Amino acid sequence: MKFGTVRIGNAAKPVMWLDDGNLLDLAWLVGSGKIAGGGIDPKHLTLEQFIALGHDAAEEALSLQSGRHLPAEAVIATSGAAVLAPIPRPNKNVFCVGRNYLEHIAEDNKSRDLATDLPRYPQYFTKPPATVIGPDAEIRLDETVTRRLDYEVELGVVFGTRGRDFGEEKALDHVFGYTIVNDVTGRDAQARHDQWFKGKALDTTCPMGPWIVHKSAIADPQNLDIRLWVNGELRQDSNTSKMIFPVAVLIDWLTRGLTVDPGDIIATGTPSGAGYAMDPRRFLADGDVVKCEIQGIGTLTNTVRKVRG
C-alpha cells in the first residue's frame, strides 16, 4: 500500500511496492487498459497524475499488491531503483502548519520568554517545490544564509481529489495517503525576516518520503507515534493525537475558498524537541544524520552537508 517514485537510469517512474519486495510500474498499469488513463501518455506518467485518476485507479493497483501473475514488463526490481521523494517536484508549494502541538508552542514561547498561548485557527505557510528532496538526499547547510539549521518531523497529508470547501466531516475522504515530512528551518533567517517563509523556503529543506502510504492502511491519522533522531540521539518523541488541530480540521480550514489538487501536500506541524528550544541550543551541523519515523509509514533519513566555497 506504498506508492512512490523511483529513479531508473535517468528516468523517474511512479511505482507501488509489492508484497514480494519488487515494484509495480504504474505506467504499465495505465497503459494496460485496466484503468481509464484520462488521455495520459504512460511514458511520462507522474505520481500526481496517477493519483488524479481517482479511487478506482488506486484500488486496481492495490488489487495487484501480491505481485502474483504479473507480466515481467509490469515489475521493476528494487535492486536497480533509487528511491526519490514520492512527489519529487510538486506542482505547487507544500502547504505547512505552524504551532500545532501544545508542547511545541510551550517550548517556543519559553525560548522567547513569552507566555504559552494557543492559536484560535490553524496557521499556514508554504515551502516552494525546490525545497523537496527524497530519502538519503543531502540537506544543504549554506552558512551564508543560515547558521542555525533546525529540524521538525511532521506527518504529511497528500490530497487525492481536486476541490475546495471540503468541510471537516468529509475531509478525510479527499486524502490519498500519508507520508513523512521534515520541515527543516533556518531559524536565524526566519527571525531576520520576521516571518516563517524565508527560513523555511531554502533549497533542500523539505525532505519527504520515503513513500506515500495509502489511507486504507492508516486506520487513524490521529494516533501515530512520531519521532526524530539526530546522530542516533532521540530528539522528538510524540504522537499525532497531540495535534491542536487534527488533520480533518486542517483540511477544512485550508480548503475554505482555496482549491487543492491531487498530489497537493500538507505538513501538519511538529511536536516539541526542536534544537532551537533546547538549553543550550543545538543546531544541525555538517555530517549530522537526521532520521524521522512515523508509525505505519516508515523512516526518512537524510544527512546534512555544508556547502563549501
C-alpha angles and dihedrals in degrees: 000000000000120000125188150129127270134185118236109184104313096335128095111216129189111229146169121223113243127214091250092058096257127110132251111226103228090197088062090050093052092046094047094073092237089119135027105267098199092225093298118151103235091211090067099035118146127196089247089057091048091050089051090059086076143224096323093056092052092047091051090052092047090051088063095050095111088066092220119144094005116145117246093250090060095059131075120194114233090219091075098039129094112205114234130185105294088244101026097187112018117213089231139025114284110256112231136188126216129203097013100140119063092217091055092049089050094052091044094052092044090054088056097038092247130138116254111262131177124226115242092211135020113280112223134194133154143234118214121244091253090066092068120103132160136235116307092012117129124258107221118231106199106181092193085071106027138009093177106065113171140180136232123182112211141173109249120212119203119204119228101190140045118241149085139242092039095165127217098268096059098025096111090053086072095054120103097188150304136271141169123266128187107204096206110194138194097219096192092048088049092052094041093059093039095231138069104252105077096045091049098041101068118126114275094013096120108066107183137181148341084206143322114263110214113246091242088072095052109072095185124008087196094066107055125124110234124195143166132196131193113204089340095309114123108235105161124035121164145112131252088238085079094066113123091213112034121220093264091053092048090053092046094054096039095053096047100117091343124102119221127193136212108282095027111137137215121197102206104209136273135264126231125294102079114155096239091060095053122100106259097023115246118201129182119274138192111294097017114145115217118196122188123191133185122183113254093012109064139232133311118200129186136166125224114233124189114227106236125210 
